[in-house]
């Protein structure tokens, strides 16, 4: 689950960077970066998974 959050965060940061450089929709830029930061923070607070595969 933790790696999934990191993948989502990386995709959102890339989308944010593309929209910053492309000067597209202004509100979308901030929404993407906020969602990416929230995903990273959730991943850090949850810590390592206790389930062994």
mmCIF file as gemmi writes it, N, C-alpha and C atoms, coordinates in Angstrom:
data_model
loop_
_atom_site.group_PDB
_atom_site.id
_atom_site.type_symbol
_atom_site.label_atom_id
_atom_site.label_alt_id
_atom_site.label_comp_id
_atom_site.label_asym_id
_atom_site.label_entity_id
_atom_site.label_seq_id
_atom_site.pdbx_PDB_ins_code
_atom_site.Cartn_x
_atom_site.Cartn_y
_atom_site.Cartn_z
_atom_site.occupancy
_atom_site.B_iso_or_equiv
_atom_site.pdbx_formal_charge
_atom_site.auth_seq_id
_atom_site.auth_asym_id
_atom_site.pdbx_PDB_model_num
ATOM 1 N N . UNK Axp A 1 ? 0.827 -1.195 0 1 0 ? 1 A 1
ATOM 2 C CA . UNK Axp A 1 ? 0 0 0 1 0 ? 1 A 1
ATOM 3 C C . UNK Axp A 1 ? 0.865 1.249 0 1 0 ? 1 A 1
ATOM 4 N N . UNK Axp A 2 ? 1.962 1.194 0.743 1 0 ? 2 A 1
ATOM 5 C CA . UNK Axp A 2 ? 2.835 2.355 0.84 1 0 ? 2 A 1
ATOM 6 C C . UNK Axp A 2 ? 3.462 2.681 -0.514 1 0 ? 2 A 1
ATOM 7 N N . UNK Axp A 3 ? 3.879 1.648 -1.251 1 0 ? 3 A 1
ATOM 8 C CA . UNK Axp A 3 ? 4.477 1.898 -2.558 1 0 ? 3 A 1
ATOM 9 C C . UNK Axp A 3 ? 3.439 2.458 -3.532 1 0 ? 3 A 1
ATOM 10 N N . UNK Axp A 4 ? 2.192 2.075 -3.358 1 0 ? 4 A 1
ATOM 11 C CA . UNK Axp A 4 ? 1.13 2.61 -4.209 1 0 ? 4 A 1
ATOM 12 C C . UNK Axp A 4 ? 0.96 4.106 -3.971 1 0 ? 4 A 1
ATOM 13 N N . UNK Axp A 5 ? 1.056 4.537 -2.71 1 0 ? 5 A 1
ATOM 14 C CA . UNK Axp A 5 ? 0.961 5.965 -2.413 1 0 ? 5 A 1
ATOM 15 C C . UNK Axp A 5 ? 2.11 6.731 -3.053 1 0 ? 5 A 1
ATOM 16 N N . UNK Axp A 6 ? 3.306 6.156 -3.03 1 0 ? 6 A 1
ATOM 17 C CA . UNK Axp A 6 ? 4.445 6.821 -3.646 1 0 ? 6 A 1
ATOM 18 C C . UNK Axp A 6 ? 4.28 6.915 -5.164 1 0 ? 6 A 1
ATOM 19 N N . UNK Axp A 7 ? 3.759 5.864 -5.781 1 0 ? 7 A 1
ATOM 20 C CA . UNK Axp A 7 ? 3.528 5.891 -7.226 1 0 ? 7 A 1
ATOM 21 C C . UNK Axp A 7 ? 2.517 6.975 -7.573 1 0 ? 7 A 1
ATOM 22 N N . UNK Axp A 8 ? 1.43 7.049 -6.8 1 0 ? 8 A 1
ATOM 23 C CA . UNK Axp A 8 ? 0.417 8.078 -7.031 1 0 ? 8 A 1
ATOM 24 C C . UNK Axp A 8 ? 1.013 9.467 -6.832 1 0 ? 8 A 1
ATOM 25 N N . UNK Axp A 9 ? 1.821 9.628 -5.789 1 0 ? 9 A 1
ATOM 26 C CA . UNK Axp A 9 ? 2.437 10.93 -5.521 1 0 ? 9 A 1
ATOM 27 C C . UNK Axp A 9 ? 3.375 11.329 -6.656 1 0 ? 9 A 1
ATOM 28 N N . UNK Axp A 10 ? 4.165 10.399 -7.156 1 0 ? 10 A 1
ATOM 29 C CA . UNK Axp A 10 ? 5.086 10.711 -8.252 1 0 ? 10 A 1
ATOM 30 C C . UNK Axp A 10 ? 4.314 11.099 -9.512 1 0 ? 10 A 1
ATOM 31 N N . UNK Axp A 11 ? 3.259 10.381 -9.825 1 0 ? 11 A 1
ATOM 32 C CA . UNK Axp A 11 ? 2.442 10.712 -10.991 1 0 ? 11 A 1
ATOM 33 C C . UNK Axp A 11 ? 1.834 12.095 -10.846 1 0 ? 11 A 1
ATOM 34 N N . UNK Axp A 12 ? 1.346 12.413 -9.659 1 0 ? 12 A 1
ATOM 35 C CA . UNK Axp A 12 ? 0.749 13.726 -9.441 1 0 ? 12 A 1
ATOM 36 C C . UNK Axp A 12 ? 1.779 14.846 -9.512 1 0 ? 12 A 1
ATOM 37 N N . UNK Axp A 13 ? 2.977 14.604 -8.985 1 0 ? 13 A 1
ATOM 38 C CA . UNK Axp A 13 ? 4.029 15.624 -9.064 1 0 ? 13 A 1
ATOM 39 C C . UNK Axp A 13 ? 4.445 15.842 -10.515 1 0 ? 13 A 1
ATOM 40 N N . UNK Axp A 14 ? 4.548 14.785 -11.295 1 0 ? 14 A 1
ATOM 41 C CA . UNK Axp A 14 ? 4.877 14.924 -12.715 1 0 ? 14 A 1
ATOM 42 C C . UNK Axp A 14 ? 3.782 15.703 -13.439 1 0 ? 14 A 1
ATOM 43 N N . UNK Axp A 15 ? 2.53 15.382 -13.144 1 0 ? 15 A 1
ATOM 44 C CA . UNK Axp A 15 ? 1.419 16.128 -13.733 1 0 ? 15 A 1
ATOM 45 C C . UNK Axp A 15 ? 1.444 17.589 -13.337 1 0 ? 15 A 1
ATOM 46 N N . UNK Axp A 16 ? 1.792 17.847 -12.083 1 0 ? 16 A 1
ATOM 47 C CA . UNK Axp A 16 ? 1.903 19.23 -11.611 1 0 ? 16 A 1
ATOM 48 C C . UNK Axp A 16 ? 3.008 19.97 -12.349 1 0 ? 16 A 1
ATOM 49 N N . UNK Axp A 17 ? 4.154 19.325 -12.499 1 0 ? 17 A 1
ATOM 50 C CA . UNK Axp A 17 ? 5.281 19.96 -13.184 1 0 ? 17 A 1
ATOM 51 C C . UNK Axp A 17 ? 4.946 20.248 -14.64 1 0 ? 17 A 1
ATOM 52 N N . UNK Axp A 18 ? 4.275 19.324 -15.295 1 0 ? 18 A 1
ATOM 53 C CA . UNK Axp A 18 ? 3.882 19.539 -16.69 1 0 ? 18 A 1
ATOM 54 C C . UNK Axp A 18 ? 2.928 20.714 -16.798 1 0 ? 18 A 1
ATOM 55 N N . UNK Axp A 19 ? 1.968 20.782 -15.899 1 0 ? 19 A 1
ATOM 56 C CA . UNK Axp A 19 ? 1 21.878 -15.979 1 0 ? 19 A 1
ATOM 57 C C . UNK Axp A 19 ? 1.63 23.219 -15.591 1 0 ? 19 A 1
ATOM 58 N N . UNK Axp A 20 ? 2.662 23.224 -14.735 1 0 ? 20 A 1
ATOM 59 C CA . UNK Axp A 20 ? 3.358 24.471 -14.425 1 0 ? 20 A 1
ATOM 60 C C . UNK Axp A 20 ? 4.08 24.971 -15.668 1 0 ? 20 A 1
ATOM 61 N N . UNK Axp A 21 ? 4.785 24.081 -16.337 1 0 ? 21 A 1
ATOM 62 C CA . UNK Axp A 21 ? 5.555 24.493 -17.498 1 0 ? 21 A 1
ATOM 63 C C . UNK Axp A 21 ? 4.662 24.783 -18.704 1 0 ? 21 A 1
ATOM 64 N N . UNK Axp A 22 ? 3.507 24.202 -18.776 1 0 ? 22 A 1
ATOM 65 C CA . UNK Axp A 22 ? 2.611 24.418 -19.912 1 0 ? 22 A 1
ATOM 66 C C . UNK Axp A 22 ? 1.664 25.591 -19.674 1 0 ? 22 A 1
ATOM 67 N N . UNK Axp A 23 ? 1.622 26.139 -18.466 1 0 ? 23 A 1
ATOM 68 C CA . UNK Axp A 23 ? 0.727 27.252 -18.122 1 0 ? 23 A 1
ATOM 69 C C . UNK Axp A 23 ? -0.729 26.931 -18.474 1 0 ? 23 A 1
ATOM 70 N N . UNK Axp A 24 ? -1.142 25.722 -18.128 1 0 ? 24 A 1
ATOM 71 C CA . UNK Axp A 24 ? -2.527 25.366 -18.414 1 0 ? 24 A 1
ATOM 72 C C . UNK Axp A 24 ? -3.439 25.916 -17.323 1 0 ? 24 A 1
ATOM 73 N N . UNK Axp A 25 ? -4.367 25.136 -16.854 1 0 ? 25 A 1
ATOM 74 C CA . UNK Axp A 25 ? -5.367 25.582 -15.883 1 0 ? 25 A 1
ATOM 75 C C . UNK Axp A 25 ? -4.687 25.903 -14.55 1 0 ? 25 A 1
ATOM 76 N N . UNK Axp A 26 ? -4.882 27.108 -14.045 1 0 ? 26 A 1
ATOM 77 C CA . UNK Axp A 26 ? -4.199 27.559 -12.841 1 0 ? 26 A 1
ATOM 78 C C . UNK Axp A 26 ? -4.587 26.779 -11.598 1 0 ? 26 A 1
ATOM 79 N N . UNK Axp A 27 ? -5.859 26.512 -11.375 1 0 ? 27 A 1
ATOM 80 C CA . UNK Axp A 27 ? -6.305 25.814 -10.178 1 0 ? 27 A 1
ATOM 81 C C . UNK Axp A 27 ? -5.86 24.366 -10.141 1 0 ? 27 A 1
ATOM 82 N N . UNK Axp A 28 ? -5.746 23.738 -11.3 1 0 ? 28 A 1
ATOM 83 C CA . UNK Axp A 28 ? -5.35 22.333 -11.376 1 0 ? 28 A 1
ATOM 84 C C . UNK Axp A 28 ? -3.939 22.124 -10.845 1 0 ? 28 A 1
ATOM 85 N N . UNK Axp A 29 ? -3.068 23.083 -11.062 1 0 ? 29 A 1
ATOM 86 C CA . UNK Axp A 29 ? -1.69 22.982 -10.606 1 0 ? 29 A 1
ATOM 87 C C . UNK Axp A 29 ? -1.645 22.812 -9.091 1 0 ? 29 A 1
ATOM 88 N N . UNK Axp A 30 ? -2.371 23.653 -8.392 1 0 ? 30 A 1
ATOM 89 C CA . UNK Axp A 30 ? -2.339 23.626 -6.939 1 0 ? 30 A 1
ATOM 90 C C . UNK Axp A 30 ? -3.043 22.399 -6.376 1 0 ? 30 A 1
ATOM 91 N N . UNK Axp A 31 ? -4.103 21.977 -7.014 1 0 ? 31 A 1
ATOM 92 C CA . UNK Axp A 31 ? -4.805 20.779 -6.567 1 0 ? 31 A 1
ATOM 93 C C . UNK Axp A 31 ? -3.897 19.56 -6.673 1 0 ? 31 A 1
ATOM 94 N N . UNK Axp A 32 ? -3.16 19.441 -7.78 1 0 ? 32 A 1
ATOM 95 C CA . UNK Axp A 32 ? -2.271 18.29 -7.969 1 0 ? 32 A 1
ATOM 96 C C . UNK Axp A 32 ? -1.16 18.26 -6.932 1 0 ? 32 A 1
ATOM 97 N N . UNK Axp A 33 ? -0.551 19.391 -6.645 1 0 ? 33 A 1
ATOM 98 C CA . UNK Axp A 33 ? 0.555 19.394 -5.687 1 0 ? 33 A 1
ATOM 99 C C . UNK Axp A 33 ? 0.059 19.124 -4.274 1 0 ? 33 A 1
ATOM 100 N N . UNK Axp A 34 ? -1.117 19.608 -3.932 1 0 ? 34 A 1
ATOM 101 C CA . UNK Axp A 34 ? -1.673 19.348 -2.6 1 0 ? 34 A 1
ATOM 102 C C . UNK Axp A 34 ? -1.986 17.868 -2.435 1 0 ? 34 A 1
ATOM 103 N N . UNK Axp A 35 ? -2.568 17.244 -3.447 1 0 ? 35 A 1
ATOM 104 C CA . UNK Axp A 35 ? -2.879 15.813 -3.374 1 0 ? 35 A 1
ATOM 105 C C . UNK Axp A 35 ? -1.588 14.995 -3.279 1 0 ? 35 A 1
ATOM 106 N N . UNK Axp A 36 ? -0.551 15.392 -4.019 1 0 ? 36 A 1
ATOM 107 C CA . UNK Axp A 36 ? 0.724 14.673 -3.965 1 0 ? 36 A 1
ATOM 108 C C . UNK Axp A 36 ? 1.356 14.778 -2.586 1 0 ? 36 A 1
ATOM 109 N N . UNK Axp A 37 ? 1.327 15.958 -1.993 1 0 ? 37 A 1
ATOM 110 C CA . UNK Axp A 37 ? 1.912 16.142 -0.662 1 0 ? 37 A 1
ATOM 111 C C . UNK Axp A 37 ? 1.14 15.343 0.38 1 0 ? 37 A 1
ATOM 112 N N . UNK Axp A 38 ? -0.183 15.342 0.283 1 0 ? 38 A 1
ATOM 113 C CA . UNK Axp A 38 ? -1 14.564 1.218 1 0 ? 38 A 1
ATOM 114 C C . UNK Axp A 38 ? -0.675 13.076 1.097 1 0 ? 38 A 1
ATOM 115 N N . UNK Axp A 39 ? -0.495 12.585 -0.128 1 0 ? 39 A 1
ATOM 116 C CA . UNK Axp A 39 ? -0.16 11.174 -0.324 1 0 ? 39 A 1
ATOM 117 C C . UNK Axp A 39 ? 1.184 10.832 0.307 1 0 ? 39 A 1
ATOM 118 N N . UNK Axp A 40 ? 2.165 11.708 0.146 1 0 ? 40 A 1
ATOM 119 C CA . UNK Axp A 40 ? 3.475 11.459 0.753 1 0 ? 40 A 1
ATOM 120 C C . UNK Axp A 40 ? 3.405 11.477 2.277 1 0 ? 40 A 1
ATOM 121 N N . UNK Axp A 41 ? 2.673 12.433 2.823 1 0 ? 41 A 1
ATOM 122 C CA . UNK Axp A 41 ? 2.56 12.527 4.286 1 0 ? 41 A 1
ATOM 123 C C . UNK Axp A 41 ? 1.849 11.3 4.849 1 0 ? 41 A 1
ATOM 124 N N . UNK Axp A 42 ? 0.788 10.861 4.187 1 0 ? 42 A 1
ATOM 125 C CA . UNK Axp A 42 ? 0.094 9.65 4.639 1 0 ? 42 A 1
ATOM 126 C C . UNK Axp A 42 ? 1.028 8.443 4.598 1 0 ? 42 A 1
ATOM 127 N N . UNK Axp A 43 ? 1.833 8.335 3.554 1 0 ? 43 A 1
ATOM 128 C CA . UNK Axp A 43 ? 2.782 7.238 3.457 1 0 ? 43 A 1
ATOM 129 C C . UNK Axp A 43 ? 3.822 7.263 4.554 1 0 ? 43 A 1
ATOM 130 N N . UNK Axp A 44 ? 4.266 8.46 4.933 1 0 ? 44 A 1
ATOM 131 C CA . UNK Axp A 44 ? 5.266 8.57 5.995 1 0 ? 44 A 1
ATOM 132 C C . UNK Axp A 44 ? 4.671 8.249 7.357 1 0 ? 44 A 1
ATOM 133 N N . UNK Axp A 45 ? 3.457 8.704 7.622 1 0 ? 45 A 1
ATOM 134 C CA . UNK Axp A 45 ? 2.835 8.479 8.927 1 0 ? 45 A 1
ATOM 135 C C . UNK Axp A 45 ? 2.425 7.015 9.124 1 0 ? 45 A 1
ATOM 136 N N . UNK Axp A 46 ? 2.083 6.339 8.068 1 0 ? 46 A 1
ATOM 137 C CA . UNK Axp A 46 ? 1.672 4.939 8.216 1 0 ? 46 A 1
ATOM 138 C C . UNK Axp A 46 ? 2.864 4.039 8.496 1 0 ? 46 A 1
ATOM 139 N N . UNK Axp A 47 ? 4.041 4.435 8.078 1 0 ? 47 A 1
ATOM 140 C CA . UNK Axp A 47 ? 5.251 3.678 8.367 1 0 ? 47 A 1
ATOM 141 C C . UNK Axp A 47 ? 5.313 2.393 7.582 1 0 ? 47 A 1
ATOM 142 N N . UNK Axp A 48 ? 6.286 1.553 7.892 1 0 ? 48 A 1
ATOM 143 C CA . UNK Axp A 48 ? 6.427 0.281 7.181 1 0 ? 48 A 1
ATOM 144 C C . UNK Axp A 48 ? 5.252 -0.661 7.447 1 0 ? 48 A 1
ATOM 145 N N . UNK Axp A 49 ? 4.917 -1.407 6.46 1 0 ? 49 A 1
ATOM 146 C CA . UNK Axp A 49 ? 3.796 -2.337 6.579 1 0 ? 49 A 1
ATOM 147 C C . UNK Axp A 49 ? 4.165 -3.479 7.521 1 0 ? 49 A 1
ATOM 148 N N . UNK Axp A 50 ? 3.223 -3.886 8.361 1 0 ? 50 A 1
ATOM 149 C CA . UNK Axp A 50 ? 3.493 -4.949 9.311 1 0 ? 50 A 1
ATOM 150 C C . UNK Axp A 50 ? 3.174 -6.326 8.743 1 0 ? 50 A 1
ATOM 151 N N . UNK Axp A 51 ? 2.571 -6.38 7.556 1 0 ? 51 A 1
ATOM 152 C CA . UNK Axp A 51 ? 2.235 -7.665 6.952 1 0 ? 51 A 1
ATOM 153 C C . UNK Axp A 51 ? 3.396 -8.155 6.099 1 0 ? 51 A 1
ATOM 154 N N . UNK Axp A 52 ? 3.825 -9.365 6.329 1 0 ? 52 A 1
ATOM 155 C CA . UNK Axp A 52 ? 4.919 -9.954 5.563 1 0 ? 52 A 1
ATOM 156 C C . UNK Axp A 52 ? 4.331 -10.756 4.411 1 0 ? 52 A 1
ATOM 157 N N . UNK Axp A 53 ? 4.934 -10.575 3.248 1 0 ? 53 A 1
ATOM 158 C CA . UNK Axp A 53 ? 4.434 -11.278 2.069 1 0 ? 53 A 1
ATOM 159 C C . UNK Axp A 53 ? 5.321 -12.453 1.778 1 0 ? 53 A 1
